[in-house]
Amino acid sequence: SQQGEEDPQALSIQEGENATMNCSYKTSINNLQWYRQNSGRGLVHLILIRSNEREKHSGRLRVTLDTSKKSSSLLITASRAADTASYFCATDANRANNLFFGTGTRLTVIP
Amino acid sequence: DAGVIQSPRHEVTEMGQEVTLRCKPISGHNSLFWYRQTMMRGLELLIYFNNNVPIDDSGMPEDRFSAKMPNASFSTLKIQPSEPRDSAVYFCASSLGLAGRSSYNEQFFGPGTRLTVL
């Protein structure tokens, strides 16, 4: 079974608004990553946050990690139409040698 | 670097035929992953290699699926015989190191092969 579960499954917002996506996981991790997938394309790595970090920023992206709640959130500020994509969280559950991907959040940014 | 290269990009075949998907990882990466993505099941890890050695193939759905990595720059995923339920997008990804052993376990995905089995 997949390790991560994203919430919501789908999100539709107006351009310029902020988008928040959440990810919950089940076991201990070394790090958590977020990926984006544009329609018909492969996944692209966005940001990695280690288990000893609580918050990380990259451009318009802000990621938080709460290991006590086994959850993470991805915030995209000042969204653009080009941000329309599916977003996945991935964890190395139980410090395994592979990543477990969640089910994804489908984000639609309306121009 | 050209990134992860997959071929073909699209494959349409008839049930019972053999299908071979190919992947060239990023040079210098020592881990390679094969995934399958469908609407119903999402992204599933099929098998992964480290230093050309298969580490975990528990995600391979059945004996019809096989994967090889004869050298550091090439891997194949073969389905024989193919069935309509194998229709999906198959992704190959590579990374510098393995999750849990390195902080550099970011995976780089290829563009995928869209397989349709009629």
Contacts between the chains, C-beta under 8 A, distances in Angstrom:
chain1	res1	chain2	res2	distance
A	2	B	42	6.6
A	2	B	43	7.9
A	30	B	99	6.7
A	30	B	100	5.6
A	30	B	103	7.7
A	31	B	99	7.7
A	31	B	103	6.7
A	31	B	105	7.5
A	33	B	106	6.6
A	40	B	112	8.0
A	41	B	111	6.3
A	41	B	112	7.4
A	42	B	4	7.5
A	42	B	91	5.7
A	42	B	93	7.6
A	42	B	109	3.3
A	42	B	110	5.5
A	42	B	111	5.3
A	42	B	112	5.5
A	43	B	43	7.8
A	43	B	91	7.4
A	43	B	93	7.6
A	43	B	107	7.5
A	43	B	109	4.6
A	44	B	109	7.1
A	45	B	106	4.6
A	45	B	107	6.8
A	45	B	108	7.1
A	48	B	103	7.5
A	48	B	106	6.2
A	50	B	103	6.8
A	88	B	43	7.1
A	90	B	107	7.8
A	92	B	99	3.3
A	92	B	100	5.0
A	92	B	105	6.6
A	95	B	99	7.5
A	95	B	100	3.8
A	96	B	99	6.4
A	96	B	100	5.9
A	97	B	48	7.4
A	97	B	50	7.2
A	97	B	55	6.0
A	97	B	56	7.1
A	97	B	98	4.4
A	97	B	99	5.9
A	97	B	100	5.7
A	97	B	101	7.1
A	98	B	33	6.8
A	98	B	45	5.8
A	98	B	48	5.4
A	98	B	55	7.9
A	98	B	56	6.5
A	98	B	98	7.5
A	98	B	99	6.1
A	99	B	33	8.0
A	99	B	45	7.7
A	99	B	99	5.5
A	99	B	105	7.0
A	99	B	107	6.3
A	100	B	45	7.7
A	101	B	42	7.3
A	101	B	43	4.6
A	101	B	45	7.9
A	103	B	42	5.1
A	104	B	42	6.8
A	104	B	43	7.8
